[in-house]
Amino acid sequence: MTDTSPTRLPIGTADGVQFDVVAWGPSHADVDFSVACMFEHELGGGMAGGLLALDQALGGQLSR
């Protein structure tokens, strides 16, 4: 079985919490906390790719 998980880049810890940077589709990330970038040009229906999938997974909360 091949591990298809994206590579994690550890960037540090704070108060016992480890922070990693990983590039993957945010709607399917198996994590406790995730950050997704959203740009002004994506407001009003201009979302695509991973951000659109995240918005759909959240029931349209980002686009609202």
C-alpha positions as CSV (number, residue, x, y, z in Angstrom):
1,M,0.0,0.0,0.0
2,T,1.4,3.4,-1.0
3,D,1.0,6.4,1.3
4,T,-0.5,9.2,-0.8
5,S,-0.6,11.7,2.1
6,P,1.0,15.0,1.3
7,T,4.4,15.8,2.8
8,R,4.2,17.7,6.1
9,L,6.7,20.4,6.8
10,P,7.0,21.0,10.6
11,I,7.4,24.7,11.3
12,G,7.4,24.7,15.1
13,T,5.5,24.2,18.3
14,A,3.7,26.5,20.8
15,D,2.3,25.4,24.2
16,G,2.7,21.8,23.2
17,V,0.9,22.1,19.9
18,Q,2.9,21.1,16.8
19,F,2.3,23.2,13.6
20,D,2.9,21.8,10.2
21,V,2.5,23.2,6.7
22,V,0.8,20.9,4.2
23,A,-0.6,21.6,0.7
24,W,-3.8,19.6,0.2
25,G,-7.5,19.9,-0.3
26,P,-8.8,21.4,2.9
27,S,-12.2,19.8,2.7
28,H,-10.7,16.3,3.2
29,A,-7.9,17.1,5.7
30,D,-8.0,14.9,8.7
31,V,-6.8,17.6,11.2
32,D,-8.0,19.4,14.3
33,F,-7.4,22.9,12.8
34,S,-6.9,24.1,9.2
35,V,-6.3,27.4,7.6
36,A,-7.4,28.2,4.0
37,C,-6.5,31.3,2.1
38,M,-9.3,33.3,0.5
39,F,-8.6,36.2,-1.8
40,E,-10.9,39.2,-2.6
41,H,-11.3,38.1,-6.2
42,E,-12.8,34.8,-5.0
43,L,-15.6,36.6,-3.2
44,G,-19.0,36.5,-5.0
45,G,-18.7,33.1,-6.7
46,G,-15.1,33.2,-8.0
47,M,-14.0,30.3,-5.8
48,A,-12.5,27.2,-7.5
49,G,-10.5,24.1,-6.6
50,G,-9.9,23.3,-2.9
51,L,-11.5,26.5,-1.7
52,L,-14.7,25.7,-3.6
53,A,-14.7,22.1,-2.2
54,L,-14.2,23.5,1.3
55,D,-17.1,26.0,0.8
56,Q,-19.4,23.2,-0.4
57,A,-18.3,20.9,2.6
58,L,-19.2,23.8,4.9
59,G,-22.6,24.3,3.3
60,G,-21.7,27.6,1.6
61,Q,-20.5,29.3,4.8
62,L,-17.5,30.9,3.1
63,S,-19.5,32.3,0.1
64,R,-22.1,33.7,2.5
